[in-house]
């Protein structure tokens, strides 16, 4: 068995929607980002705490193997919120806690669940998400449903309910989300969604359905998005609604002014904008890789990035400035109050709690998002009414 599943549960949202992405991504390098490395570090500490029965605070000061991260007070608070959820669930009578255990659906679909709680009539899956950027919801989450189903198979359980949980403490809107599924509901999803998805994705790896490509929000972390025909087609389809001849567009031909677009035209462009933005970022990254390897990219070149000067010896600089500057001019910039986030990093848990009492989130106005966003919709008139009150 390979160390990495052919169809990883963590990528299920992508391969269930776009079977052809599996074959397209084969052989492409997936370099670990600094955010993923930080999450791996936090997961390792959380697992140690669960195994040893300790709280996250005892790990403060721990340095990661790579030396890039130090576990501090703020990290301890985030991880502790995950530990508290797991331990509360594991406190059920007769429950068994399993930490970082592999669960298998079949030979190509398997993964490692952060925490599994096996009870007499239930199975709980708890997943720690350490990201700040993308909010992850437990509801209708295919990765966690696969873990839940895989746990029932791996540990030969027939529960009445399967509950899946996401603890995402660092996201501004994060916290603890969960979904409770009757066993029949989960098995129905397996038969109607998962099994056909596995068949289609497995067929793609054999070349049988490699042309089945679908573009959507699942493209965000796809390694093959820079060369994806589905993203290109969807982008062209949206652009065609406002450009008369997309294929002949040149930089000299300006796009129409947004004020000239109808709401329906704006909606088409907004729907595809995230795809295009991600695709363009991947194209730039791919072009840089090619140029950096020595292959010319027509009309482009590699140059040094602009940089700001930095002192090479601050002690010597301080001495020089003290000597040469006028007496009434300080060599130091004015001191500035720490931000709430900076203060939390430097304080213990009690101090961090005081920070929470002394901070507020100002109203920064409204933003237009997709209808699928989970935040409640508001009308401009509602805001004006609140201001009047």
N, C-alpha and C positions, 0 to 999 in steps of 0.2 A: 504494500500500500504506500502511495506517495505521501509525503509530509503535508502537501497541500491538495485539497480536494479539487477534482476537475470542475465541479460545480459547488463553489463555496457558498454556504448560507449567507455570509456577509455580503455577497454580490447577488443574492437571489432576486432582489428588486429589478436588477438589470437583466439577468439571463431569462427570467420568466417573461419579461416584456419584449426582449430582443434576443432570441435564440442565436442569431448569427454573430452576436458579439463574442461568443465563446471562442469560436474558431478565429475570429479577427484578432483577439487578444493573445492567442497562443504565441509564445516566443518573445513577447514584448516585455522589456524590463520594467519592473514596478519598484522604483526607488522609494525607500521609506522617507516620508516627510518628517520634519521636526515635530509636527503636531502628532503624527502617529507614534513617533518615538517617545514623546512625553506621555501619551496615553498608555503605551506598553509599560512604562515605568510605574505609572499610577496603578495599573492593573496588577502588577507583580506585588506591590506593597499591599493592596487590598486583599489579594489571595493569601499572603503571609499572615495578615491580621486574622482572617477567618480561620486559617489552619491552626494558628497558635492561640486563638481566643483573646487577642489583645486589641486595644483601640489604636486608631491611626496616629494619635499624638505621640506614641512611643517611637514612631519612625521619623519624627522631625529631625532634620539634619542628615538624613540618609542621602547619599549621592548615587546617581545612576552609574551603571557600568561604563557608559560612554563618557561620563564626567560632565555632561552638558546640563544636567538637572539636579537640583537639590530640593528635597521634599521639605516644604516649610509649613508654617501655621495655617496658611490659607488652604494649601493642598490637604492638610490633615482634616480641616473642616469639611471639604468636599468629599473626601473618601469616607469619612465617618458617616455621612448621610447615607451612603450606599451600604455600609456595614450595618447600620441601624435597621434598614429595610430588610436585609437578608436575615438578620438575627431575629427580628420580630416574626417573620414567616417561619423560620426554623424552630421557633419556640412552640409550635403546635404539637399537641400530644402525639407521640409516635413518629414524628417527622425525622427524616434523615437528611443531613446537609452534605452535598457533594460539591467540591470546589475545583474549578478548572478541569472539568471532565469532558472527554470526547463523547459525542453522541453521533450515531450513524443512522441514516435513512437507507443507504445502500453503498456500494463500492465507490461511487463517484460523488455522492452527496453526504458530507459529514463535516463536523466542525467542533470547536471547543466552547462549551457554555461557561460563562463566568461563575454562576452559582445555580445549582439544581436542588430543590427541596422536594423529596419524595414523601408523600403522606399516604395514609390508608386509602383515601378516596380522591386525592388530588396530586397534581404535579405543578410545581412553581418553577419558572425560569426567570432569573434576574440578570439583567445585562447592564453593566456600567458603561456609560458613554461619557468620555472625558472631553469631548469637543465643545468649543464655545460658539462655533459658527452655524452649523446646520442643526436645527432642532429635530430630534428623532422622537417619534410617537410610537408607543407600544401597540396602539390600535391598528389592526390590519397590517401588522409588520411581518413580512414573509420570513425574514431571518429568524425571528423569535418563534414563529409558528413551526418552522422546520426544527428548531431546537426542542420545542415542546413535543412534537411528534417523534423526533429522534430519541428523546429521553424515554418515551413510553416503549419504544421498540428495544432500545439498548438495555434497559433495566427491566424489561418484561412486566410492565405495569398496565393495568386497565382502569385508569382513574375515571371518576365521574366528571371532573372538570380539570381543565388545564389552564393555568393562569400565567401570563407572560408580563414581565415588568421591565421598564426602562428607568434607570436612575441617571439623570444627566444634570449634575449639580452646578456645573460651571456656566451653562447657558442662561442668559438673562430671563428667558421664559421657561427654563427647564425645571426639573424637580423629579417627581415620581409619577409616571403614567403607567397604566396597566390595562390589560384586556382579559376578561374571563370568558372562556369558551367551554361549552358543554362538549364532552368527548365526541358526541355525534356531529357537532358543528365543525370541530377540527378535522375529523375523518372525512367529512363531506368536502371540505376545502382541499384536503389531500387528493381526493379522487378527481375533483373537478378542475383544480388549478395546478397543484404541485406535480402530480404524475404526468399530465400532458405537457407541462413545462419542462420536466426532466427529459421526457422523450424527444421533444423538439430541440432542446439544447444539446442533448447527447447526439442527436442526428446531425446537428450543425458541426460538431467536432469531427464527424466522419465525412463531412462534405455533402451530406444528403440535403441539408436545409441551410447551407451556409449563406444563401442569399436572403434569408429572412432577417431583415434589419428594420428596426423601428426606432424612431427618434422620440425622445421625451426627457422628463426630468431625471430619469435613470442614467442618462448619458454623462452625468456630471463627473463621475470617477472612472469612466471607461478609458482604458489605455489606447483604444483604437479610434477615438473620436476625431482625431485630426484628419483621418483618411475615410471618414464614414460617408458613404453615398446617401444614406437616409437623412443625415443632418443637412447635407448640401441640398437635397431635394426639398426638404421642409423649409429651409431658408429661402430657396428660390421661389417656392410657392407663395410664401408670405411677401417677399419682395415684389413679386409680379403684380400684386394687388395695387402697388403704388408706383412702380416703375414700368414704363411702356415696353422697354426692351432690356431685360436684365442681362442677357448674355452679352450685349454690346456695351455695357456700362464701362465708363472710364473715369479716372479721377477728375477729369475736366467736366464731366456731367454731374451737376449737383443734384442731390435728392430733393424731393419736394419739401417745402416748409411744413413743419408739424401743424401749423395753424390752418393749412389748406387740406388737411386730412379729416375725413369723417370719423365719428366714433368707432364705426365698424372696422375701418382701415387701421386706426390706432390699436384696436383690440388685437387684430391679426399680428401686427408687428410686436406688440407687448408679449403675446403668447410665445413667440419664437425667440425673443430677445435673449433670454438666459441660455438657450441652446447655442445661438450664434456667438455670444460672448465667451462661453466655455470653449467652443470650437476655435475661435480666433486665438484664444490663449494657447490652446494645444498646437495650433499651426505655428505660432511664434516660437514655441518651445521646440518643435520639430525642426524648424528652419535653423534655429540656433545650433541644435545638435549637428545638423548636416554641415553648417559652416564651420563649426568648431572642429569637425573631423577632417577639414581640409577641402571639402567640396564647395565650389562657388555657388552662391545663390544669386542668380542674375538680378542686377539692380540693387543689391544690398551688400554690406560689408560689415565686418567685425571691428569695433572700436573700443577704446577704453571708456568705462563709465566715468561720469563726472564725480569728483569726490571733494570733500571739504578738508582743509588742512587741520591737523591735530597736533597738539604739543607732544614732543618726544620725551621731555623730562619736566614734569610739572613742578617739582621742587626747585629746579634751576630757573624755571619761568617765574615762579613766585618771587624768588630772590631778585631776579632781574627787574621785575615790575615794581617791587617795593623800593628799589633803588632809583629807578628812572621816572616813575610816575609822580606827578605833583602830590603834595602831602594831603590834599583834600580829595584825592581820587583813590578809591579802593581797587585793589587788583582782583577782587572777587565780584561775581555777578550778584545782584540782590537775591537774598534768600526767598524761596517761594514755598507756600504751604503745600504739604504733601496732598496728593489726590486721595480720594477714598480708597481706591485700589492699592495705591502705594502704601497707605497707612495700614491696611489689612495685612499686607505682606510683612510688615515690620512688627505687628502687635501679636500678642497671644490670643487665644480664643475669646477670653473675656473682653479684651480690648477690641477685637473684631466685632463683638456683639454691640459694644458702645458705638462703633462706627455706624452700624446699621441704624441706631437710634438718632444719629446726628446727620443722616443723609436723606436725600429725597431724589426722586427721578422727575426732573422738570418735564412739563408737557412740551414736546418738540414738534407738535403738529401732526398732520395726517400723512399717510403714504398710500399710494395706489398699489395693490398687490393682486395676485390671482384669486379668483373666487374659491379655490381649493384651500387657501390659507385658513387656519383654524381660529384666527382672531375674529371677534364679533364685528360685523359691518356697522359703520356709523354714517350719518348723513351730515353734510355741512351745517344744516340748520340745528342739529343736535348740539354741535360744538358751540354755536353762537348762543344757544339757550343756556348752556353750562356757564359760559363767560358772563352772561347777564346775571345769573344767579349768584 
